[in-house]
Amino acid sequence: MSGSIKGMMLDVGHLPLVGGHPALDLVNTLERGVPLDGGPPHDYLSDAPALLRWAARAGLISDAERDRADQAWHDDPASAQAGLATVRDIREGLHLVVLATIRPADGGPADDAGEGDPIAAGAALIVLHERWAGAAARAALVLDRGDPPQVRLTYGTIPAMLIPDRVAEAALDVLRTADLPRVRRCPIREGGCGWLFLDQSRNGSRRWCRMADCGNTAKARRLTERRRAARGGPP
């Protein structure tokens, strides 16, 4: 894919997974920043089938689990809408919390960070905890007869709630285990898309969701501005 992600209305099945964690990729399923057309932000999770495709692509569910969830939602359409609403709720709560933790990349401007609202983040944590508690209540301990055998906690034992519960598990995992000081946001003020990602570069200097998209677009724009300024300047 060439060009900037910002403003490109891709199918969710082709949406780049740049977050470095499924929960961050979930946050990136909603257009961030100011939409180019001035309308509401585009939601790539437009309906339950889109959520099914994204969850399988992000690795939260297997193909067999996708089929079970699809059948459950087909049999009970209300549960599909409830599941989609729950995932969107977790997505926005997670976005608020992560924004409150973001720091600028090394050498980046300070206004890349600090836009999170601590009060809103605190309220979002309460909601996220409630969603996770519900998922944990439906989870089950399973004996894995591997070598060596081990017992693991499996989320998503109820097909209709499989995807929301896996999403709640992923949200808790990224908040508890990810290196949050390494979370970045593709810089909106410089023309980036506002997506979140884990900066896994050695020196912690990654700035863009993907250099091939937002990074190159911003570089091309700066070059154009410099050329215009040169043409308009003194001979």
Residue pairs with C-beta under 8 A, 6 or more apart in sequence:
1 8
1 10
1 14
1 16
1 212
1 213
2 212
2 213
3 213
3 217
4 191
4 193
4 213
4 214
4 216
4 217
5 16
5 193
5 195
5 209
5 210
5 213
5 214
6 31
6 33
6 36
6 191
6 192
6 193
6 194
6 214
6 217
7 35
7 36
7 37
9 42
10 44
11 44
12 29
12 44
12 45
12 46
12 50
12 53
12 54
12 57
13 53
13 54
13 57
15 28
15 29
15 44
15 54
16 209
16 210
16 213
17 25
17 57
17 58
18 25
18 28
18 195
18 197
18 209
18 210
19 25
19 26
19 27
19 28
19 195
19 196
19 197
19 198
20 197
20 198
20 200
21 170
21 173
21 174
21 178
21 198
22 58
22 59
22 60
22 170
23 94
23 167
23 170
23 171
23 173
23 174
23 175
24 98
24 174
24 183
24 196
24 197
24 198
25 58
26 54
26 58
26 87
26 90
26 91
26 94
26 167
26 170
26 171
27 91
27 94
27 95
27 98
27 195
27 196
28 195
28 196
28 209
29 43
29 44
29 45
29 54
29 91
30 41
30 42
30 43
30 44
30 45
30 91
30 92
30 95
31 41
31 42
31 43
31 44
31 193
31 194
32 41
32 185
32 188
32 193
32 194
32 195
33 188
33 192
33 193
33 194
34 188
35 41
35 42
43 88
44 50
44 54
45 51
45 54
45 84
45 87
45 88
45 91
47 84
48 73
48 80
48 81
48 83
48 84
49 70
51 83
51 84
51 87
51 163
52 66
52 69
52 70
52 73
52 163
55 61
55 66
55 69
55 163
55 166
55 167
56 62
56 63
56 66
60 163
60 166
60 167
60 170
61 69
61 156
61 162
61 163
61 166
65 156
65 162
68 159
68 162
69 83
69 159
69 160
69 162
69 163
71 159
72 79
72 159
72 160
72 162
73 79
73 80
73 83
73 160
74 80
76 160
79 160
79 161
80 160
83 160
83 161
83 163
83 164
86 131
86 164
86 167
86 168
87 163
87 164
87 167
89 127
89 131
90 128
90 131
90 164
90 167
90 168
90 171
91 167
92 124
93 124
93 125
93 127
93 128
93 131
93 171
94 124
94 128
94 171
94 174
94 175
95 196
96 116
96 117
96 120
96 121
96 123
96 124
97 116
97 121
97 124
97 125
97 128
97 175
98 116
98 174
98 180
98 183
98 196
99 115
99 116
99 117
99 121
99 185
100 116
100 117
100 118
100 120
100 121
101 116
101 180
101 181
101 183
102 112
102 113
102 114
102 115
102 116
102 183
102 184
102 185
102 196
103 113
103 181
104 110
104 111
104 112
104 113
105 112
105 184
105 199
105 204
105 205
105 206
105 207
106 203
106 204
106 205
107 205
108 187
108 207
109 187
109 189
111 189
112 184
112 185
112 187
112 189
113 185
128 168
128 171
128 172
128 175
131 164
131 168
131 171
132 168
132 169
132 171
132 172
134 165
134 168
135 155
135 156
135 161
135 164
135 165
135 166
135 168
135 169
136 153
136 155
138 155
138 156
138 157
138 158
138 161
138 165
139 153
139 154
139 155
139 156
139 157
139 165
140 153
140 154
140 157
141 151
141 152
141 153
141 154
142 151
142 152
142 153
142 154
143 149
143 150
143 151
144 150
144 151
144 152
155 165
155 166
155 168
155 169
156 162
156 163
156 165
156 166
156 169
157 165
158 165
178 198
179 198
182 198
182 199
182 200
182 204
183 196
183 197
183 198
183 199
184 196
184 197
184 198
184 199
184 206
184 207
185 192
185 194
185 195
185 196
186 192
186 193
186 194
186 195
186 196
186 197
186 207
186 208
186 209
186 214
187 207
187 208
188 194
190 218
191 214
191 217
191 218
191 221
192 207
192 208
192 209
192 214
192 218
193 209
193 213
193 214
195 209
197 206
197 209
199 205
199 206
200 206
207 215
208 214
208 215
208 218
